[in-house]
Amino acid sequence: MALLATCIGTLAQTRIPLLDKVPGHRVQCSYTYSVSKNGGAFSEVTKGNLEVEENAFRLDALGLRIVSDGTTRWTLDEDAREAVVEAVQKEDITANPALLIGHYADYDLVVNASGKDFLDVTLVLDESTRARFFLQDIVFGERKGKSDFSMDEKSLPDDYLLTDLR
């Protein structure tokens, strides 16, 4: 058990040169997220597009658009005509991709492969669960500020069901 703890502590110190460029940039990429339970094969959970600046993000996947300014998160389902608004609390990395990209050193990651514009990492969630993130077509752009990562609920169409959980 002590050896496992030592290994996990070492993984948390993994440096990923590609992600070291994140501070001071807006990052855009496409991604695939998959999960492995009890040592089994990884099964794809979702694919989507992601944009991150500091602790704010916009994620488009599974017909949903999730937008967060780092304080509030809006989840929009256009097909169902629903929107959920929630306060951002201490979050799980799987619920906030900005943490993976901007604060990766805080997590137990194994770098599977990395290149100029792609990154394949596995996150150790617990003793039996691993999450794999494959980021590709990574583009580092100029910061634009967080205004792109917020929403005015009043601007939603009248037929949307709005659930405010703040």
Residue frames relative to the residue before (quaternion, step in Angstrom):
aa qw qx qy qz dx dy dz
M 1.0000 0.0000 0.0000 0.0000 0.00 0.00 0.00
A 0.6383 0.5238 -0.3291 0.4581 3.60 0.98 -0.81
L 0.6294 0.5280 -0.3345 0.4616 3.58 1.05 -0.76
L 0.6374 0.5204 -0.3242 0.4667 3.59 0.99 -0.81
A 0.6513 0.5070 -0.3182 0.4663 3.60 0.92 -0.86
T 0.6380 0.5201 -0.3250 0.4656 3.59 1.00 -0.80
C 0.6611 0.5056 -0.3074 0.4614 3.58 0.92 -0.90
I 0.6588 0.4978 -0.3179 0.4659 3.59 0.92 -0.86
G 0.6309 0.5281 -0.3314 0.4619 3.59 0.99 -0.77
T 0.6405 0.5142 -0.3184 0.4732 3.58 1.03 -0.75
L 0.6364 0.5368 -0.3343 0.4417 3.59 0.96 -0.82
A 0.6354 0.5501 -0.3348 0.4262 3.59 0.99 -0.80
Q 0.6732 0.4891 -0.2884 0.4737 3.58 1.20 -0.49
T 0.3774 0.7440 -0.4780 0.2748 3.61 1.27 0.01
R 0.2054 -0.7568 0.6090 0.1192 3.55 -0.93 0.95
I 0.1336 -0.7706 0.6200 0.0624 3.54 -1.00 0.85
P 0.3653 -0.7803 0.4589 0.2170 3.60 -0.09 1.27
L 0.6184 0.5524 -0.3535 0.4330 3.60 0.97 -0.78
L 0.7358 0.4107 -0.2344 0.4847 3.60 0.92 -0.89
D 0.5053 0.6259 -0.4315 0.4082 3.59 1.23 -0.17
K 0.6264 0.5470 -0.3292 0.4472 3.60 1.25 -0.38
V 0.4614 0.7352 -0.4179 0.2682 3.60 1.24 -0.27
P 0.6546 0.5074 -0.3652 0.4250 3.67 0.71 -0.89
G 0.8026 0.2608 -0.2138 0.4921 3.52 -0.93 0.96
H 0.7166 0.3936 -0.2489 0.5193 3.60 1.26 0.08
R 0.3399 -0.6251 0.6399 0.2903 3.48 -1.41 0.17
V 0.1752 -0.8048 0.5644 0.0555 3.56 -0.77 1.06
Q 0.0551 -0.7698 0.6357 0.0151 3.55 -0.99 0.94
C 0.1651 0.7777 -0.5961 0.1121 3.57 -1.08 0.73
S 0.3563 -0.6336 0.6076 0.3202 3.50 -1.36 0.02
Y 0.0969 -0.8203 0.5630 0.0262 3.58 -1.10 0.54
T 0.1815 -0.7097 0.6637 0.1516 3.47 -1.42 0.33
Y 0.1293 -0.7762 0.6156 0.0418 3.55 -0.96 0.92
S 0.0701 0.7902 -0.6050 0.0686 3.57 -0.83 0.98
V 0.2732 -0.7697 0.5652 0.1158 3.55 -1.26 0.50
S 0.1346 -0.7499 0.6428 0.0795 3.54 -1.22 0.70
K 0.1260 -0.7814 0.6091 0.0509 3.56 -0.91 0.97
N 0.8713 0.0426 -0.0490 0.4864 3.53 -1.09 0.84
G 0.7178 -0.4741 0.2517 0.4434 3.58 0.94 0.88
G 0.4686 0.6900 -0.4381 0.3351 3.59 1.23 0.11
A 0.7007 -0.4382 0.3501 0.4410 3.53 -1.35 0.00
F 0.5239 -0.6079 0.4897 0.3409 3.56 -1.22 0.49
S 0.1094 -0.7716 0.6229 0.0677 3.56 -0.95 0.87
E 0.5055 -0.6760 0.4499 0.2916 3.54 -0.89 1.01
V 0.2226 -0.7662 0.5930 0.1086 3.51 -0.97 0.95
T 0.8032 -0.1683 0.1469 0.5522 3.56 0.80 -0.96
K 0.1789 -0.7171 0.6593 0.1382 3.51 -1.38 0.36
G 0.1777 0.8022 -0.5587 0.1128 3.55 -1.09 0.55
N 0.4635 -0.6260 0.5415 0.3163 3.50 -1.37 -0.29
L 0.1340 -0.8063 0.5761 -0.0085 3.48 -1.06 0.89
E 0.0260 -0.7523 0.6582 0.0158 3.52 -1.17 0.74
V 0.0332 -0.8164 0.5740 -0.0542 3.58 -0.79 1.08
E 0.0865 0.7401 -0.6663 0.0298 3.53 -1.16 0.75
E 0.8060 -0.0774 -0.0344 0.5859 3.55 -0.53 1.24
N 0.7797 -0.2895 0.2133 0.5126 3.64 -0.70 -0.99
A 0.5550 0.5836 -0.3944 0.4425 3.59 1.27 0.30
F 0.0259 0.8150 -0.5781 0.0288 3.58 -1.11 0.64
R 0.1571 -0.7140 0.6683 0.1373 3.50 -1.44 0.28
L 0.0440 -0.8030 0.5925 -0.0482 3.54 -0.78 1.11
D 0.0751 -0.7706 0.6323 0.0278 3.55 -0.89 0.98
A 0.3076 0.7338 -0.5512 0.2513 3.58 -0.58 1.19
L 0.8547 0.1347 -0.1051 0.4902 3.54 -1.20 0.63
G 0.6825 -0.4919 0.2876 0.4578 3.58 1.05 0.66
L 0.6264 0.5123 -0.3375 0.4809 3.57 1.28 0.15
R 0.1612 -0.7114 0.6667 0.1533 3.51 -1.30 0.42
I 0.0690 -0.7793 0.6229 0.0024 3.53 -0.76 1.11
V 0.0356 -0.7963 0.6024 -0.0429 3.55 -0.75 1.13
S 0.0516 0.7990 -0.5969 0.0508 3.57 -0.92 0.90
D 0.2825 -0.7520 0.5736 0.1600 3.54 -0.99 0.89
G 0.6377 -0.5204 0.3168 0.4713 3.56 1.32 0.15
T 0.7304 0.3422 -0.2068 0.5538 3.57 1.28 -0.36
T 0.7807 0.1356 -0.0344 0.6090 3.56 1.05 -0.89
R 0.1496 -0.7713 0.6118 0.0919 3.57 -1.14 0.71
W 0.1470 -0.7665 0.6230 0.0519 3.53 -0.96 1.01
T 0.0863 -0.7717 0.6291 0.0344 3.57 -0.87 0.98
L 0.0816 -0.8201 0.5662 -0.0143 3.55 -0.58 1.22
D 0.0787 -0.7571 0.6478 0.0313 3.54 -0.96 0.95
E 0.2798 -0.8074 0.4972 0.1500 3.55 -0.13 1.30
D 0.6445 0.5327 -0.3330 0.4358 3.61 0.97 -0.81
A 0.7341 0.3906 -0.2213 0.5095 3.59 0.94 -0.87
R 0.3214 -0.7654 0.4884 0.2690 3.57 1.33 -0.28
E 0.4970 0.6290 -0.4290 0.4163 3.55 0.94 1.00
A 0.0607 -0.7629 0.6422 0.0418 3.52 -1.26 0.57
V 0.1185 -0.7659 0.6296 0.0547 3.55 -1.04 0.87
V 0.1301 -0.7751 0.6166 0.0469 3.55 -0.91 0.99
E 0.0487 0.8052 -0.5870 0.0681 3.58 -0.83 1.01
A 0.4841 -0.6097 0.5328 0.3319 3.51 -1.24 0.48
V 0.3996 -0.6902 0.5467 0.2549 3.56 -1.02 0.80
Q 0.0781 -0.7688 0.6343 0.0209 3.51 -0.85 1.03
K 0.7199 -0.3305 0.2863 0.5390 3.56 -1.20 -0.22
E 0.1331 -0.8603 0.4920 0.0127 3.51 -0.48 1.23
D 0.5279 -0.5676 0.5434 0.3222 3.43 -1.41 0.43
I 0.5589 -0.6244 0.4302 0.3356 3.57 -0.98 0.80
T 0.6404 0.5275 -0.3420 0.4412 3.61 1.07 -0.58
A 0.6853 0.4508 -0.2833 0.4969 3.61 1.23 -0.33
N 0.7750 0.2273 -0.1275 0.5757 3.58 1.24 -0.27
P 0.2369 -0.8179 0.5093 0.1247 3.58 -0.06 1.26
A 0.5209 0.6201 -0.4276 0.4017 3.60 1.19 -0.29
L 0.6092 0.5523 -0.3510 0.4479 3.58 1.13 -0.59
L 0.6387 0.5254 -0.3271 0.4572 3.57 0.97 -0.83
I 0.7383 0.4260 -0.2352 0.4670 3.56 0.82 -0.97
G 0.7979 0.3526 -0.1778 0.4554 3.57 0.82 -0.90
H 0.7950 0.2324 -0.1047 0.5504 3.58 1.15 -0.53
Y 0.1454 0.8547 -0.4898 0.0920 3.55 1.13 0.63
A 0.6195 0.5791 -0.3520 0.3962 3.61 1.04 -0.68
D 0.6178 0.5589 -0.3424 0.4345 3.60 1.23 -0.33
Y 0.7189 0.4289 -0.2194 0.5011 3.59 1.27 -0.22
D 0.5086 -0.6326 0.4939 0.3117 3.53 -1.27 0.45
L 0.0886 0.8159 -0.5571 0.1267 3.55 -0.01 1.35
V 0.1818 -0.7191 0.6570 0.1347 3.52 -1.21 0.65
V 0.2927 -0.7485 0.5685 0.1757 3.59 -0.73 1.05
N 0.2404 -0.7799 0.5644 0.1238 3.58 -0.56 1.17
A 0.7611 -0.1769 0.1474 0.6063 3.58 1.00 -0.86
S 0.0221 -0.7859 0.6179 -0.0071 3.54 -1.16 0.64
G 0.0126 -0.7900 0.6129 -0.0091 3.53 -1.09 0.73
K 0.7884 -0.3225 0.2314 0.4700 3.54 -1.29 -0.25
D 0.8302 0.0684 -0.0104 0.5532 3.59 0.94 -0.84
F 0.7074 0.3657 -0.3041 0.5228 3.59 1.08 0.65
L 0.0672 -0.7757 0.6271 0.0200 3.50 -1.27 0.53
D 0.0805 -0.7703 0.6325 0.0100 3.55 -0.93 1.00
V 0.1043 0.8076 -0.5676 0.1212 3.59 -0.43 1.22
T 0.2334 -0.7333 0.6191 0.1565 3.53 -1.25 0.54
L 0.2287 -0.7685 0.5906 0.0910 3.52 -0.92 1.01
V 0.3156 -0.7269 0.5821 0.1823 3.57 -0.88 0.99
L 0.1844 -0.8122 0.5471 0.0836 3.60 -0.35 1.24
D 0.7497 -0.1876 0.1343 0.6202 3.58 1.00 -0.87
E 0.7866 -0.3512 0.2122 0.4614 3.58 -1.27 -0.09
S 0.7986 0.3022 -0.1513 0.4981 3.61 1.03 -0.66
T 0.7427 0.4060 -0.2112 0.4888 3.61 1.19 -0.27
R 0.0519 -0.7639 0.6433 -0.0029 3.53 -1.02 0.95
A 0.1647 -0.7556 0.6259 0.1010 3.57 -1.08 0.77
R 0.1625 -0.7889 0.5878 0.0753 3.56 -0.90 0.92
F 0.1112 -0.7757 0.6206 0.0258 3.53 -0.91 1.03
F 0.0590 -0.7628 0.6434 0.0246 3.56 -0.83 1.01
L 0.0789 -0.7885 0.6099 -0.0041 3.56 -0.43 1.27
Q 0.0436 0.8068 -0.5876 0.0439 3.57 -0.85 0.91
D 0.7866 0.2658 -0.2416 0.5022 3.53 -1.30 0.39
I 0.1867 0.8148 -0.5221 0.1695 3.55 1.02 0.87
V 0.0383 -0.7894 0.6121 -0.0276 3.55 -0.82 1.08
F 0.2059 -0.7572 0.6108 0.1057 3.56 -0.91 0.98
G 0.0209 -0.8130 0.5811 -0.0299 3.57 -0.63 1.16
E 0.6685 -0.4709 0.3782 0.4340 3.52 -1.33 -0.03
R 0.5278 -0.6085 0.4877 0.3366 3.54 -1.14 0.66
K 0.1781 -0.7972 0.5723 0.0721 3.56 -1.07 0.82
G 0.5672 -0.5668 0.4015 0.4425 3.59 1.25 -0.20
K 0.6028 -0.6339 0.3825 0.2974 3.52 -1.26 0.45
S 0.4174 0.7325 -0.4701 0.2613 3.62 1.18 -0.05
D 0.6272 0.5349 -0.3362 0.4555 3.62 1.15 -0.50
F 0.7153 0.4431 -0.2278 0.4901 3.56 1.26 -0.33
S 0.6456 0.4428 -0.3608 0.5069 3.57 1.00 0.78
M 0.2116 -0.7702 0.5908 0.1140 3.53 -1.28 0.34
D 0.3020 -0.6853 0.6261 0.2169 3.48 -1.29 0.47
E 0.3926 -0.7503 0.4769 0.2355 3.59 -0.38 1.20
K 0.6092 0.5734 -0.3508 0.4208 3.59 1.11 -0.61
S 0.6393 0.5354 -0.3291 0.4431 3.59 1.20 -0.39
L 0.4868 0.6550 -0.4441 0.3698 3.61 1.26 -0.09
P 0.5761 -0.5748 0.4405 0.3791 3.61 -1.09 0.59
D 0.6390 -0.5774 0.3680 0.3505 3.58 -1.14 0.70
D 0.6874 0.5016 -0.2965 0.4336 3.62 1.09 -0.62
Y 0.4985 0.6374 -0.4407 0.3887 3.63 1.24 0.13
L 0.3155 -0.6855 0.6206 0.2129 3.52 -1.15 0.74
L 0.1261 -0.8093 0.5727 0.0318 3.57 -0.58 1.17
T 0.0724 -0.7717 0.6317 0.0129 3.55 -0.86 1.08
D 0.1139 -0.8050 0.5818 0.0206 3.55 -0.54 1.21
L 0.1024 -0.8315 0.5460 0.0022 3.56 -0.44 1.28
R 0.3971 0.7280 -0.4790 0.2881 3.62 1.20 0.26
